[in-house]
Amino acid sequence: MNEPVHSRSVAALKNLFIGDSLAMPVHWFYNVHDIDRAFPNGITKFEAPPEFHPSSIMSLHSTSAGGRKRADSHAPREIVGNVILKGKQSYWNRSNVHYHQGMQPGDNTLNAYCALTLMQTMNGPDKHYDRDTFLKAYIRLMTAEIPAHPDTYAESYHRGFFANLEKGQPPHKCGAVTHDTPSIGGLTTIAPLAIGERLRGTSLADTRKLCRNHLALTHPDNFLADVCDAYVELIDALMFRDDDTHVQELLLKAARGLSRRDLSKLVESNRPEREVIGKALSTACYITDAWPAVLYLACKYHKQPLRALQINAEVGGDSVHRGAVLGVLLGLINGQEAGNLFARLTEHSSINRAIERLTFNDAPTA
């Protein structure tokens, strides 16, 4: 493997966890003034989440299925507390509880742990992704009696998956459909899969298909799958590019749901970031706006990776999952971690081991 490809791959995966953790304390803050009040100096380093979350609607979310509470009126069993997030159910029925209650500076959220779990499953004998191996590891992660992650919250897709599993459906058919299935969080585990397979010589076409099928395990949605294709193709183009490749052109080419022309206009404008992501583009999880928001920040701040991740956190909304995807792109562009923050992650040692094994140096190139 040539050195630029290796350094880009390692940086991308490190930045996934950096982007996730950096945004964690203000995840799903929808009023930017609340972010400014909680962190008057901005998000410049890893922080603990404040106990009071002014935008939290966790108490409205179902603890027995995906979606909101009205969706679980006939659910046979509580999922949160009994099947997943054991010991955490008490946080779900109180107002203004932070989604990541009790987590520490440098901790990663649940979806990042799913990305770590996927990487670890690709360190087996044949070094490739296997659907059933991943599903077994995912179920172990989520249902461990002693919590295997520090998070308090599980997105709708996790709750829907385990509600279906409890009904006796086979794991590979447990993906649930709710109003927020087409969300940016679905892309969190895609980069490790795509990077690992491409480094092992799997063709781009086969890697794209693997990623699409993996996504459908938890996020069965056609438009999200189309964005996943664009994400995988962008990862590949940035990984294996020549030094003179125009990075912004690759980013703009990946636009979905917003025309390349409109995205280019946003990048070239002098509008404040909180106006672009907050008014022109929603800060919510829905992929139609979240994906262009990631590309916008990557285009505008591709030479300032730490600043890009800080801005991503400070515009609010589903900043954690945007940050993970944005971090991947910035790592691939710059070939280095953002702000030398990786060593401050709580689980940096185990994450680093997984990255080293996934990006081993004797793998074939493109």
C-alpha positions as CSV (number, residue, x, y, z in Angstrom):
1,M,0.0,0.0,0.0
2,N,1.4,3.4,-0.8
3,E,1.9,5.8,2.1
4,P,-0.7,8.5,1.2
5,V,-3.5,5.8,1.0
6,H,-2.5,4.4,4.3
7,S,-2.2,7.8,6.1
8,R,-5.5,8.9,4.6
9,S,-7.3,5.8,5.7
10,V,-6.0,5.9,9.3
11,A,-6.8,9.6,9.6
12,A,-10.3,9.1,8.3
13,L,-11.1,6.5,10.9
14,K,-9.5,8.4,13.8
15,N,-11.5,11.5,12.8
16,L,-14.7,9.6,12.8
17,F,-14.4,9.1,16.5
18,I,-13.0,12.7,17.0
19,G,-16.0,14.2,15.2
20,D,-18.4,12.1,17.1
21,S,-17.0,12.9,20.6
22,L,-16.4,16.6,19.9
23,A,-20.1,17.2,19.1
24,M,-21.5,14.9,21.8
25,P,-22.1,17.5,24.6
26,V,-24.3,19.6,22.3
27,H,-25.9,16.8,20.3
28,W,-29.5,17.6,19.3
29,F,-29.3,21.2,20.7
30,Y,-31.6,22.9,18.2
31,N,-31.3,26.5,19.5
32,V,-27.8,27.7,18.9
33,H,-28.1,30.3,21.7
34,D,-28.4,27.3,24.1
35,I,-25.1,26.1,22.8
36,D,-23.6,29.5,23.4
37,R,-24.9,29.6,26.9
38,A,-23.7,26.2,27.8
39,F,-20.3,26.7,26.1
40,P,-19.6,30.4,25.9
41,N,-16.1,29.8,24.5
42,G,-17.4,27.5,21.8
43,I,-16.7,23.8,21.3
44,T,-12.9,23.8,21.2
45,K,-12.1,20.5,23.0
46,F,-13.8,17.4,24.3
47,E,-16.4,18.3,27.0
48,A,-18.9,16.5,29.2
49,P,-22.5,16.9,28.4
50,P,-24.5,19.4,30.6
51,E,-27.1,17.7,32.8
52,F,-29.9,20.0,31.5
53,H,-30.7,19.6,27.8
54,P,-33.1,22.4,26.7
55,S,-34.1,20.7,23.4
56,S,-34.3,17.1,24.7
57,I,-37.4,15.1,23.7
58,M,-36.0,11.8,24.9
59,S,-39.0,11.4,27.2
60,L,-41.3,11.4,24.1
61,H,-39.4,8.5,22.4
62,S,-40.7,4.9,22.6
63,T,-38.9,2.6,24.9
64,S,-40.5,-0.5,23.3
65,A,-40.1,0.3,19.6
66,G,-38.7,2.7,17.1
67,G,-40.2,6.2,16.8
68,R,-42.3,8.1,19.4
69,K,-44.3,6.6,22.3
70,R,-47.6,6.5,20.3
71,A,-46.0,3.8,18.2
72,D,-45.6,1.4,21.0
73,S,-49.1,1.2,22.4
74,H,-49.3,-2.6,21.6
75,A,-45.7,-3.4,22.2
76,P,-45.3,-6.7,24.2
77,R,-42.1,-5.7,26.1
78,E,-40.0,-2.8,27.1
79,I,-36.8,-2.8,25.0
80,V,-34.9,0.0,26.8
81,G,-33.8,-1.3,30.1
82,N,-34.7,-4.9,29.6
83,V,-33.0,-5.8,26.3
84,I,-30.7,-2.8,25.5
85,L,-29.4,0.1,27.6
86,K,-29.7,-2.0,30.8
87,G,-29.8,0.3,33.8
88,K,-30.6,3.4,31.7
89,Q,-34.4,3.4,31.4
90,S,-34.9,5.8,34.3
91,Y,-33.5,8.6,32.2
92,W,-36.1,8.2,29.5
93,N,-39.2,9.4,31.2
94,R,-37.9,12.8,32.5
95,S,-37.9,16.1,30.8
96,N,-34.7,17.8,29.6
97,V,-32.4,14.8,30.2
98,H,-29.4,14.9,28.0
99,Y,-29.3,12.1,25.4
100,H,-25.8,11.3,26.6
101,Q,-26.3,11.7,30.3
102,G,-23.3,11.0,32.4
103,M,-20.8,10.6,29.6
104,Q,-17.3,12.0,30.1
105,P,-15.1,14.2,27.9
106,G,-13.7,12.1,25.1
107,D,-16.4,9.4,25.3
108,N,-18.0,8.2,22.1
109,T,-21.7,7.7,21.4
110,L,-23.4,4.5,20.6
111,N,-23.2,4.7,16.9
112,A,-19.4,5.2,17.0
113,Y,-19.2,2.1,19.2
114,C,-21.1,0.3,16.4
115,A,-18.4,1.5,14.0
116,L,-15.7,0.2,16.3
117,T,-17.6,-3.1,16.6
118,L,-17.7,-3.5,12.8
119,M,-13.9,-2.8,12.6
120,Q,-13.3,-5.5,15.2
121,T,-15.3,-8.1,13.2
122,M,-13.1,-7.4,10.2
123,N,-10.0,-8.4,12.1
124,G,-11.0,-12.1,11.9
125,P,-9.3,-14.9,10.0
126,D,-10.3,-13.8,6.5
127,K,-10.2,-10.0,7.3
128,H,-13.4,-9.3,5.4
129,Y,-16.8,-8.1,6.4
130,D,-19.3,-10.8,7.1
131,R,-23.0,-9.9,7.7
132,D,-23.8,-12.6,10.3
133,T,-20.5,-12.0,12.2
134,F,-21.3,-8.3,12.4
135,L,-24.9,-8.9,13.5
136,K,-23.8,-11.2,16.3
137,A,-21.3,-8.7,17.5
138,Y,-23.8,-5.9,17.3
139,I,-26.3,-7.8,19.3
140,R,-23.6,-8.6,21.9
141,L,-22.7,-4.9,22.1
142,M,-26.3,-3.8,22.6
143,T,-27.5,-6.5,25.0
144,A,-24.4,-6.9,27.3
145,E,-25.4,-7.3,31.0
146,I,-22.4,-5.1,31.9
147,P,-22.7,-2.1,29.6
148,A,-20.2,-2.3,26.7
149,H,-20.6,1.4,25.9
150,P,-21.3,4.5,28.0
151,D,-24.4,5.9,26.2
152,T,-27.8,6.6,27.6
153,Y,-29.6,6.9,24.3
154,A,-30.3,4.6,21.4
155,E,-31.6,5.9,18.1
156,S,-34.9,4.8,16.7
157,Y,-33.3,2.3,14.5
158,H,-31.7,0.4,17.4
159,R,-35.0,0.2,19.3
160,G,-36.9,-0.9,16.2
161,F,-34.3,-3.6,15.4
162,F,-34.5,-5.1,18.9
163,A,-38.3,-4.9,19.0
164,N,-38.3,-7.0,15.8
165,L,-35.7,-9.4,17.2
166,E,-37.8,-9.9,20.3
167,K,-40.7,-10.9,18.0
168,G,-38.6,-13.7,16.7
169,Q,-37.6,-12.2,13.3
170,P,-34.2,-13.3,12.0
171,P,-31.5,-10.7,12.7
172,H,-30.9,-9.9,9.0
173,K,-34.6,-9.0,8.7
174,C,-35.0,-6.8,11.8
175,G,-34.4,-3.4,10.2
176,A,-37.4,-1.2,11.1
177,V,-38.9,1.6,9.2
178,T,-39.9,4.8,11.0
179,H,-40.1,8.5,10.1
180,D,-36.4,8.9,10.7
181,T,-35.0,5.8,9.0
182,P,-33.4,8.0,6.2
183,S,-31.0,9.7,8.7
184,I,-27.3,10.6,8.7
185,G,-26.7,8.2,11.6
186,G,-27.1,5.3,9.2
187,L,-23.8,6.2,7.6
188,T,-21.6,6.0,10.7
189,T,-20.6,2.4,10.2
190,I,-20.1,2.7,6.4
191,A,-16.6,4.2,6.3
192,P,-14.9,1.4,8.2
193,L,-16.5,-1.2,6.0
194,A,-15.7,0.7,2.7
195,I,-12.1,1.5,3.7
196,G,-11.4,-2.0,5.0
197,E,-12.7,-3.7,1.9
198,R,-11.0,-1.4,-0.6
199,L,-7.7,-1.9,1.2
200,R,-8.1,-5.6,1.0
201,G,-8.6,-5.4,-2.8
202,T,-12.4,-5.8,-3.0
203,S,-13.6,-3.9,-6.1
204,L,-15.4,-0.6,-5.8
205,A,-18.6,-2.1,-7.2
206,D,-18.5,-5.0,-4.8
207,T,-17.7,-2.7,-1.9
208,R,-20.6,-0.4,-2.8
209,K,-22.9,-3.4,-2.8
210,L,-21.6,-4.7,0.5
211,C,-22.2,-1.2,2.1
212,R,-25.7,-0.9,0.6
213,N,-26.7,-4.4,2.0
214,H,-25.1,-3.6,5.4
215,L,-27.0,-0.3,5.6
216,A,-30.3,-2.1,4.8
217,L,-29.8,-4.3,8.0
218,T,-30.7,-1.3,10.1
219,H,-31.8,1.5,7.7
220,P,-33.9,0.2,4.9
221,D,-34.5,3.3,2.8
222,N,-33.9,3.7,-1.0
223,F,-32.8,7.4,-0.9
224,L,-30.4,6.8,2.0
225,A,-29.0,3.8,0.0
226,D,-28.4,6.2,-2.9
227,V,-26.5,8.6,-0.6
228,C,-24.6,5.6,0.8
229,D,-23.5,4.8,-2.8
230,A,-22.3,8.4,-3.2
231,Y,-20.5,8.3,0.1
232,V,-18.6,5.1,-0.8
233,E,-17.7,6.4,-4.2
234,L,-16.4,9.6,-2.5
235,I,-14.4,7.7,0.1
236,D,-12.8,5.7,-2.7
237,A,-12.0,8.8,-4.9
238,L,-10.5,10.6,-1.9
239,M,-8.5,7.6,-0.8
240,F,-6.9,6.8,-4.1
241,R,-6.7,10.3,-5.7
242,D,-3.6,11.7,-7.3
243,D,-2.0,14.7,-5.5
244,D,-3.3,17.2,-8.1
245,T,-6.9,16.1,-7.8
246,H,-9.3,19.0,-7.0
247,V,-10.8,17.9,-3.8
248,Q,-13.8,20.3,-3.9
249,E,-14.8,18.9,-7.3
250,L,-15.0,15.4,-5.8
251,L,-17.1,16.7,-2.9
252,L,-19.5,18.6,-5.1
253,K,-19.9,15.6,-7.4
254,A,-21.2,13.6,-4.5
255,A,-24.2,15.9,-3.9
256,R,-27.6,14.1,-3.6
257,G,-30.9,15.8,-2.7
258,L,-29.4,19.2,-3.5
259,S,-28.0,20.1,-6.9
260,R,-24.3,20.5,-7.3
261,R,-24.9,24.1,-8.5
262,D,-26.9,25.0,-5.4
263,L,-24.3,23.4,-3.1
264,S,-21.6,25.3,-4.9
265,K,-23.4,28.6,-4.4
266,L,-23.7,27.9,-0.7
267,V,-19.9,27.2,-0.5
268,E,-19.0,30.3,-2.4
269,S,-21.4,32.6,-0.4
270,N,-20.3,34.6,2.6
271,R,-23.3,33.6,4.6
272,P,-22.6,32.6,8.3
273,E,-22.4,28.9,8.9
274,R,-25.4,29.0,11.3
275,E,-27.5,30.5,8.5
276,V,-26.4,28.0,5.9
277,I,-26.9,25.0,8.3
278,G,-29.9,26.1,10.2
279,K,-31.9,28.0,7.5
280,A,-30.8,27.0,4.0
281,L,-30.2,23.4,5.3
282,S,-31.8,21.8,8.3
283,T,-29.7,20.7,11.2
284,A,-31.9,17.7,11.8
285,C,-30.9,14.1,11.1
286,Y,-32.8,13.7,7.9
287,I,-30.4,12.7,5.1
288,T,-31.8,15.1,2.5
289,D,-30.2,18.1,4.4
290,A,-27.6,16.4,6.6
291,W,-25.6,15.0,3.6
292,P,-25.4,18.4,1.8
293,A,-24.5,20.0,5.1
294,V,-21.5,17.6,5.5
295,L,-20.4,18.3,2.0
296,Y,-20.7,22.1,2.5
297,L,-18.5,22.0,5.6
298,A,-16.0,19.7,3.9
299,C,-15.8,21.9,0.8
300,K,-15.5,25.2,2.7
301,Y,-13.1,24.0,5.5
302,H,-11.2,21.2,3.8
303,K,-7.9,22.8,4.8
304,Q,-9.0,23.4,8.4
305,P,-10.3,20.1,9.6
306,L,-10.5,20.9,13.3
307,R,-12.3,24.1,12.6
308,A,-14.8,22.2,10.4
309,L,-15.6,19.8,13.2
310,Q,-16.0,22.6,15.7
311,I,-18.4,24.5,13.4
312,N,-20.3,21.3,12.8
313,A,-20.8,21.0,16.6
314,E,-21.7,24.6,17.1
315,V,-24.5,24.7,14.5
316,G,-26.4,22.1,16.5
317,G,-28.9,19.5,15.6
318,D,-27.7,16.0,14.8
319,S,-24.1,17.1,15.0
320,V,-22.6,13.9,16.3
321,H,-23.5,11.8,13.3
322,R,-22.7,14.6,10.8
323,G,-19.4,15.0,12.7
324,A,-18.5,11.3,12.3
325,V,-19.1,11.4,8.5
326,L,-17.5,14.8,8.1
327,G,-14.5,13.6,10.1
328,V,-14.0,10.7,7.7
329,L,-13.9,13.0,4.7
330,L,-11.5,15.5,6.3
331,G,-9.2,12.7,7.3
332,L,-9.1,11.4,3.7
333,I,-8.5,14.9,2.4
334,N,-5.7,15.8,4.8
335,G,-4.1,12.5,5.8
336,Q,-3.9,13.5,9.5
337,E,-6.1,13.6,12.5
338,A,-7.9,16.8,13.4
339,G,-6.3,18.8,16.2
340,N,-4.2,16.0,17.7
341,L,-7.3,15.0,19.8
342,F,-7.3,11.3,19.2
343,A,-5.2,10.4,22.2
344,R,-7.7,12.2,24.4
345,L,-10.5,9.8,23.4
346,T,-11.5,7.6,26.3
347,E,-11.2,4.4,24.2
348,H,-8.3,5.6,22.0
349,S,-6.2,2.5,22.7
350,S,-8.9,0.0,21.6
351,I,-9.9,2.2,18.7
352,N,-6.3,2.5,17.6
353,R,-5.8,-1.3,17.7
354,A,-8.8,-1.8,15.5
355,I,-7.7,0.9,13.1
356,E,-4.2,-0.6,12.8
357,R,-5.6,-4.1,12.1
358,L,-8.1,-2.8,9.6
359,T,-5.4,-0.8,7.7
360,F,-2.6,-3.3,7.8
361,N,0.2,-2.3,5.5
362,D,0.5,-5.4,3.3
363,A,-3.0,-5.0,1.8
364,P,-3.4,-4.5,-2.0
365,T,-4.0,-1.0,-3.5
366,A,-6.9,0.0,-5.8
